[in-house]
Amino acid sequence: MKILVYGAGAVGGYVGARLAHSGHDVTLISRQVTADAITQHGLTVIDGEETIVTHPTAVSAIAQLYINDEPHFDLIIMAMKSYDLADAIDPLAAFCPEPAHIITLQNGIDVERPLIEQFGAERITAGSLTTPIRRDATNRLVVERQGRGLGLAPAKPGQDIRPWVTLFQQAGITTIGIDSYPAMKWSKALLNIVGNATSAILNRPPGVVYRSNAMFNLELRMLKEALAVMNRLNLKIVDLPGSPASRLATAVQRIPRLLLKPILTSIVAKGRGDKMPSFHIDLKAGKGKSEVLYHNGAIAQAGAQVGIPTPVNATLTDILWRLTKNELDWHEFDGKPRRLLEAVQKQEQALKQGK
């Protein structure tokens, strides 16, 4: 099968390498320095005790593929960050207006919508990868935790995605099919928001954040808001490979706080530990972009649409976005949970006055 991986960073590189290793003709679109390194030295993936070295074609722009001919791809995998997806659609539509099929690997809620509107739901399959990947060098990737995998769900309800599930399974990626892509993406987002925005805003590791009673309570409220919106939308919580969102939801909704705090704190410390989450990495890098809009922001937006108050998610989104745009001074929140709590209280008061 001829496959194009558009946005071959850590996630796209890992998936592309796995597919190339299983015998497919893979082309990667990545940054120029990455494309050059892969062209010269190949792409290596270290997965536990297994090391694979592949030699996919690597370019830095989609236009390079159409200089001399018009290649046909059986599958296009969109693997860039959620905030870069919209900018990638126009070049893709210009050079490939009728793609055979597209699989998305972005984190976030309803990020597939622009692709669905451009190419049609029947051409789109949503994906959620739970395998954490670290770039160890320009052309070397490391799987940070085994036992994870990929969830796939059709953008068009009822469409058969079994061939795609088989494709990734045969490439060595544990893959399951899920009926509802909104349920899958909301369930993944529920896991992604844990210790993410609060950690970024306070500039502290998630394990440290969760040890604070006040911040733990805030995180708990954030999760309960998300679950309330999911319930109103009639979205079932689904489990992805190695990532049981249903357990998290059950714990948040049913286990008393005094018992829940040590359990969740242990999970967060084990899962994230002293490693800073993605929102913090983007903020510190000064990218001017943040996936918080597709997580806490999407939760708050959906809550407003269905009449569920989400003051915590709305506040986290507002503050982190303004920090990202340099409209707020990070020092105002750096290691200051009380300041964050004050902002949430202000949001709650505004919601009450709005009623």
Order of alpha helices (4+ residues) and beta strands (2+ residues): beta-alpha-beta-alpha-beta-beta-beta-beta-alpha-beta-alpha-beta-beta-beta-beta-alpha-beta-alpha-alpha-alpha-alpha-alpha-alpha-alpha-alpha-alpha-alpha
